[in-house]
Protein backbone atom coordinates (compact mmCIF):
# COMPACT_ATOMS: atom_id res chain seq x y z
CA UNK A 1 0.00 0.00 0.00
CA UNK A 2 3.04 2.27 -0.15
CA UNK A 3 3.61 2.49 3.58
CA UNK A 4 7.27 2.08 4.45
CA UNK A 5 9.28 2.69 7.62
CA UNK A 6 10.27 6.33 8.17
CA UNK A 7 8.22 7.43 5.14
CA UNK A 8 8.26 11.07 6.23
CA UNK A 9 12.03 11.11 5.67
CA UNK A 10 11.89 9.87 2.06
CA UNK A 11 8.52 10.94 0.64
CA UNK A 12 8.78 12.73 -2.72
CA UNK A 13 6.65 15.57 -4.01
CA UNK A 14 3.91 13.97 -6.15
CA UNK A 15 3.12 14.81 -9.73
CA UNK A 16 0.15 17.14 -9.21
CA UNK A 17 -1.67 18.63 -12.21
CA UNK A 18 -1.06 22.39 -12.32
CA UNK A 19 -4.75 23.19 -11.90
CA UNK A 20 -4.75 21.42 -8.49
CA UNK A 21 -1.34 22.59 -7.32
CA UNK A 22 -2.53 25.52 -5.14
CA UNK A 23 -5.09 23.27 -3.44
CA UNK A 24 -2.53 20.53 -2.83
CA UNK A 25 0.00 22.99 -1.42
CA UNK A 26 -2.72 24.52 0.78
CA UNK A 27 -3.21 21.06 2.29
CA UNK A 28 0.54 20.71 2.81
CA UNK A 29 0.60 24.14 4.44
CA UNK A 30 -2.32 23.20 6.71
CA UNK A 31 -0.38 20.18 7.93
CA UNK A 32 3.26 21.33 7.94
CA UNK A 33 3.12 25.10 7.68
CA UNK A 34 3.02 27.95 10.14
CA UNK A 35 2.34 31.67 10.20
CA UNK A 36 4.05 33.88 12.74
CA UNK A 37 5.15 37.43 13.43
CA UNK A 38 8.77 38.47 13.55
CA UNK A 39 8.95 40.94 16.46
CA UNK A 40 12.18 42.52 15.18
CA UNK A 41 10.42 43.72 12.02
CA UNK A 42 7.86 46.31 13.05
CA UNK A 43 6.88 47.37 9.51
CA UNK A 44 6.60 43.92 7.91
CA UNK A 45 6.35 41.31 10.69
CA UNK A 46 4.39 38.58 8.90
CA UNK A 47 6.30 35.36 8.13
CA UNK A 48 5.26 31.91 6.96
CA UNK A 49 7.14 28.64 6.84
CA UNK A 50 6.68 25.11 5.51
CA UNK A 51 8.76 22.29 7.01
CA UNK A 52 9.43 18.72 5.87
CA UNK A 53 11.69 15.91 7.00
CA UNK A 54 12.15 14.90 3.36
CA UNK A 55 14.67 16.85 1.33
CA UNK A 56 13.17 15.41 -1.88
CA UNK A 57 9.70 16.67 -0.88
CA UNK A 58 10.86 20.19 -0.02
CA UNK A 59 12.86 20.40 -3.26
CA UNK A 60 9.76 19.36 -5.23
CA UNK A 61 7.71 21.93 -3.32
CA UNK A 62 10.34 24.55 -4.15
CA UNK A 63 9.95 23.74 -7.86
CA UNK A 64 6.15 23.86 -7.53
CA UNK A 65 6.40 27.35 -6.04
CA UNK A 66 8.58 28.43 -8.95
CA UNK A 67 5.95 27.14 -11.39
CA UNK A 68 3.40 29.31 -9.54
CA UNK A 69 5.64 32.38 -10.03
CA UNK A 70 6.75 32.64 -6.41
CA UNK A 71 10.19 34.22 -5.90
CA UNK A 72 13.14 31.90 -5.40
CA UNK A 73 13.80 30.83 -1.81
CA UNK A 74 16.62 29.33 0.12
CA UNK A 75 15.95 25.85 1.51
CA UNK A 76 16.99 25.90 5.15
CA UNK A 77 18.37 22.74 6.71
CA UNK A 78 18.33 22.08 10.45
CA UNK A 79 19.51 19.10 12.48
CA UNK A 80 16.84 17.70 14.76
CA UNK A 81 17.18 15.04 17.44
CA UNK A 82 16.87 12.08 15.06
CA UNK A 83 17.15 13.50 11.55
CA UNK A 84 17.24 16.67 9.48
CA UNK A 85 14.39 19.05 8.72
CA UNK A 86 14.11 21.26 5.66
CA UNK A 87 12.08 24.44 5.39
CA UNK A 88 11.04 27.24 3.10
CA UNK A 89 10.53 30.60 4.84
CA UNK A 90 8.58 33.49 3.35
CA UNK A 91 8.95 37.17 4.27
CA UNK A 92 5.97 39.47 4.79
CA UNK A 93 5.45 40.38 1.12
CA UNK A 94 5.99 36.84 -0.14
CA UNK A 95 3.71 35.39 2.55
CA UNK A 96 0.92 37.64 1.32
CA UNK A 97 1.65 36.57 -2.26
CA UNK A 98 1.63 32.90 -1.19
CA UNK A 99 -1.72 33.27 0.58
CA UNK A 100 -3.27 34.90 -2.51
CA UNK A 101 -2.20 31.88 -4.56
CA UNK A 102 -3.29 29.26 -2.01
CA UNK A 103 -6.63 30.84 -1.13
CA UNK A 104 -7.56 32.26 -4.57
CA UNK A 105 -10.38 29.78 -5.23
CA UNK A 106 -11.80 29.87 -1.71
CA UNK A 107 -14.17 32.16 0.11
CA UNK A 108 -11.36 33.55 2.25
CA UNK A 109 -10.96 37.30 1.74
CA UNK A 110 -7.34 38.52 1.76
Secondary structure, 3 states (H helix, E strand, C coil): CCCCCCHHHHCCCCCCCHHHHHHHHHHHHHHHEEEEECCCCCCCCEEEEEEECCHHHHHHHHHHHHHCCCCCCCEEEEECCCCEEEEEEECHHHHHHHHHHHCCCCCCCC
